[in-house]
């Protein structure tokens, strides 16, 4: 994209302070910078400190026209390296961030060192930014960083209350078949069950924080002037059509990982990174030694957590599959313990020649590696999109939030419905077909209407509708039905994804290319490891920056990867095991088992990992950024959604998009192993890999010059941001 002549517009970018939100906003900011925008990127003070610890002080130094500012998140001090607890974070940002954000806007307004603010780009669950923008008379647009199908899912939270579906009476709804109830009233979302809706609808209280928060935020998005989606029309066309029928002003500009291809080669922003985790690129060297499409990539994203039992079941499942796998295990992925100690020595002994575990990795590069044959994922939207970009099929294990919904859409097999409340079909969400309750964002899974996350996300989604426009890091073909449904209610949306691909248009000489938004220090040595693997042979595993799990979960994943006999790159954050150090959760025998085929790292440059030719599949939490990067890399997914929108992303990845398979929430090693084998060796995996490559092609086309996301980005600058240069 050529730079804009004339006066320099100034965009203030306000992401929600989680890795899956920071990444796409950062990609969008880079693209805007390449078009001549001065960028002010707003992190929380907590994440600002994390970036400095993981990537060094240069990571937040920025450029003269790409600057970083901070606001407090309102939370008391916590473990400086741990992933913040999502419900309190959502509740605090809603209650405490408006004042500091307005103070920042005032400071910028009075500063002679920066151009006047011409627009504010607000995260779809930080809708207080709409109020701040209106108070200052500054144009704003909303950027829904998750999938369009998850947005439609969150918009249904009010309807779930009206129909008396939520709150559930007691916790038996999880097991008694309630979640299998069909839902047939959501425009653009077919064959849905209650379990396919974002997980935060699973609540026992109307006061549930996450149920209220996400339902409200989704509704608030409709108050914006426009909404941006990191998707493309063909991918989610039914949902996009339903959205646009309600809210016409939408922009599908994804997948952003592919749109970022347009960043100029000389652009300085290419060097900037938004990862909150240090990425271990050595896994790429390991992937380089693997055969094409032979590796199962396993990654549950940055938030997903699990029990030790879950981890062990995944581990032994991967091990029994006899396929090489790359398993990303965050140190905090196991709930209450250190994921490093959750896996026994015998697991490592079993997988020593074919499994690689890591704390974090460059997922994009892993998914794009020729050795990766399938992605076992939590179905976070970023992971889903990255899988699409890589053309890799998915094994889906949605954890929470929109991951169930993403998983539903990734899986097209109509015989998947089983007994259980969360399997209840939902047919009343426009643009979202074949949905179940379990496919909605996980914060609907509440026992109280007072649940913080249910209230927060529901409210924030509703608040998005108060914006002048909403940006979506997606592309129309990817989520066209949901986007159509959203635009029917709120016309002013801009789909400008995948942003990683749109960023290809950054000028080669742009200084912002050197900027990075990762809150974790990335270990790129895994790329050398991938270089030694055969094409499509490596399983890349990464649960994202927030997902946590029990030691049991971690060990099940570990032995599942080991048993698969495939090489794997496993990103394991130090805080991925809940309550303990993940470094001590896996036994010595596991490392002995995988010593020649498994690489573990704390964090990695995911884009580079997913794009690496050795990566054959991505085991992911289905965060939207991971989903988009997967799409951009053309890598299929194995989905293990943790929370929030990941269930919804998982649903779509496993149904509408046909690029993923889902791991049962109660992860078992045998299932992990079999899914890895199926994705790496079976006909289903072959078909999903082909489908993932098809989506990658469409994502590239959407973000190419003249493509829909590219054109939407141009239109966004002219119309949504009020800059006609």
PyMOL commands that set and color helices and strands:
alter all, ss='L'
color gray80, all
select helices_A, chain A and resi 19-34+45-55+57-60+86-110+128-136+148-155+157-162+171-174+209-219+237-244+259-261+283-287+308-320+339-341+345-350+363-367+381-388+403-410+421-423+452-462+480-487+499-502+525-530+551-563+582-584+588-594+606-610+624-633+646-654+669-681+683-703+708-720
alter helices_A, ss='H'
color red, helices_A
select strands_A, chain A and resi 10-14+38-44+66-71+119-123+140-144+180-181+184-192+200-201+205-208+220-223+227-232+245-252+273-276+295-306+322-328+330-331+334-337+355-358+372-377+379-380+393-396+400-401+424-436+443-445+448-451+463-466+470-476+488-491+493-495+516-519+538-549+564-574+577-579+598-601+615-620+622-623+636-639+643-644+660-662
alter strands_A, ss='S'
color yellow, strands_A
deselect
rebuild
show_as cartoon
